[in-house]
Amino acid sequence: MALVLPTTGEKCAVQVKSETTRSTLEEYVEKLKGYSGYSRMFFAYHTPPDLFDAPEHVTVWNRKEIAKQLIGGSCQLATGQDDLK
């Protein structure tokens, strides 16, 4: 998956995993080096609950961080047709 950050225009790779390992994260960090035009990566996962360390250009969200971002308002969810206008 890919996204563009509206505030900076950066093109970002996104990986979402239900279950993962530190070595899987490291594999995707290496793959990012070969992705033309991508400057950042978001790596989000549910299990394990531990938050992995990652390079500065990789944002890692475990289940706790995902919940914090959603509740804190950093992410906005469309809940109905009126929200999509």
N, C-alpha and C positions, 0 to 999 in steps of 0.2 A: 504494500500500500504506500502511497505517496501523498504528501500534503504540502501546501504552500502557506507559510506563516503570514497572515495578513499585515502584521506590523512591520515585518522586515523584508518580506518578499523571498525569504529563504525557502528553497525546495528541500523537503525532509523525507527521509525514508522512515517507514513505520513498521514495526513488528509487534504483533500482539500474540501472546502465548497463554494458554491456560496453565501449562506446567513447563518449566524450563530449568536449565542449569547455568552455572557461571560459564562453562565451556561453550554453550550455545550462544550466549551473549558475545563472548569473545570471537566466535566464528562470524557473527553478523557484523561486528565492529571491523573485522578484516575485510568482509565483503563490501562494506561501505566505501572503502578506499578505491574500489574499482567502479563504483557507480558514478558516472559522469553527471555533473551538475548538482549533486546532492552535497550539502554542506553539514547537515545534522541528521541525527537519527533519534527517534523515540522508540524505546523498547519497554513495553508494558506487559505485565504478567500477573497471574494470580498466585501460583505456587512455585517455589517456597515463599514463606512470608518475609524472608530476609531481603534487604535492599542491597543489591550488588553495586560495587564500585565500578565506575566506567570513566573513560576519557571525557574531557570537558565538552566535546561536541556531541556527546551521547547523553540523552536524558533518560534515566531509568525510573520507571514507576512500578512499584509492587502494588499489591491490592490495597494497602493502607494509603499509599500516595495517590492512587487513582481516586479513592473515595474522598480524600482531602481536597484534591483538585476540583472534583465535581461539587462538593458541598461548599467549598470556598468561593466558587463562582468563576474560577479560571476557565472552566469549560461550560459552554452553554448548550443545553439540549433542546431540540425542537420537540414540543409536547403535543402540538396540534397544528391544524392547517393555518391558523392565524399566526403561529410562530414562524412559519415558513415564508411569509411575505416580506 
